[in-house]
Amino acid sequence: MSHIEILRAGVLTTCQDAGRPGWGHLAVPPSGAADRPSWRLANQLAGNPTGACALETTLNGATVRAHRAVTVVVGGAPCAVTVDGRPEAWGQPVKLRAGSVLDAGPAEVGVRSYLAFSGGLHPKSSLGSHSTCLLSGLGPAPLKDGDTIPLGPAPAHPPLPTQWPAPWAGIGDEFVMKLHLGPRLEWFRPEAVAELTRGVWTVSEHSNRIGLRLEGPALKRADASLELPSEGIAAGALQVPPNGQPILFGADHPTTGGYPVIGVVGPEAQAAAAQARPGSRIRFVPIPMPHWSKRA
């Protein structure tokens, strides 16, 4: 029985790999791991290709039973790790015997932990990806207690034990993100840009893999009567709906939207956003927009 069994699914545990980019013309989000550096590193330590499918947990972790001998790495948001009730290392390869139960506890800081199993996970794929997408419903459904997930073949070169800590990114309560201004900067009053980049924004509890809702001063448009035709949106886009409270889009973001984007953050900031809890603070450091983004 070459699979793992979900004993405790937690608040939200999903299967995530590199996602399904390239389907935006069919209104399919890219999805994939929200904190990509943590997901890649967990796979590397488990002896997998960096694009292998792993579990992504949310806030309170998950518990799994291995139905074959397998190596697992729990990374991302730090948490307590136990195997059959005994403490084990977080962020390092841990060997499980067939029948062993691994528990990844609640995140001590951050939001999302990653459980990478040697050989990778192989649930049913959709459009070439094993990733769960909350927006489109593609991929495996969010996991529930009792679900089983097939394991791939054990890697030819199993992971080597190490006493050295891996370079996991630090997670805190305040995040500083470089913001590339544009492409719709001209839709906002000059004071709105100043408020955006000098203020401190708070992550709302109404946030998920689709995006972070941020709370702060309302960003006012230059002309509130104008309407913007729907256009493509990238992960990391900071879109401003009519209430003036920006939304920072994540892995399961929509593909089009009729609200102006005031700026975009890069991959490093997107990974940090994936670990931002409700109540976390975000500051934006402005980067001037390139000349092409000044076009209407």
Phi, psi and omega in degrees: 000091186269078181202170169249155180240133180275113177269324177221113186278341182073191183299310179202110175239129183229163172270132182219135172232217182283355178088190182232067178293159175095004181247018181299330179292346176252017178064034178253120178293160180289326182056212186088178182302135181287318176256088188293320178300320179293318179298315180297315182295320177300317178295317179301315181292335178275359179085015183264161163301149186296340181268009184294155179281136179223174175272138172245117180261167182227113172067302188248018170072202183197163177233132183227154172247132177270130179257018166202163176296131185204153173260138181229145174237128175255115182225197184081232178294126181299142180203164174286138180237130175229151173234117184053037177087353181262138179298140176226174186281135168275143175075013180223155178298134178232128181272131177248139170275160175302128182095350180291151179246123177253132177242125171257113187281187180300145178297128179284323169220161181076193188233313193245124172256158180236132177248106181255126182252138180299129187099342180076164177264147184226063171289174180298137183262158175224126182052042174080011182223148175268005187285141171280132175244117182290331185280312184270339185083004178286157180083182179299146176294154172310139190287151177228164181304134179096348178294150174238148181227126179296146174261145174282172178301144178300140181297149181297327179243094183298156181297145179268139177295145180218146177264356184267137179290141176283157185279068178288141179292142176285149181234133180226198180261351178227136184236134175251122186236133173286128183244116175280111184292144181104175013270355185246041183298327184291350178281354185242153174293149179304324181292336178294319178295320178297317179296322181298318189263352177252348183268175175246127183255142182251133179286126180284156175291344179270058182232153180200198180293338178290318179180163174263125172272128184251142181247132181177199179295142180293129178271114187268141178280159177293322179219102185292347182277344183282149176240138181260127175300150178300142179211167183297151179231139178256156171302138183093355179290138177254099185261146184240107176286177185303334181284356176081000180264113189290156175237125177263110188282142182248208189296325183260030185295156175292161184269338178221161177195151182261012180251147185288144176262121184271343179184172181221136175258155183274183185301322181297317179291326178297320177295319178296319180299327180295341181253009182275118179280160169306133184095345177296154181254140179233133172243141179250131174258116187286141171240125184304144181287146176291165186298327184292336184280355180278351178288145179287000000 
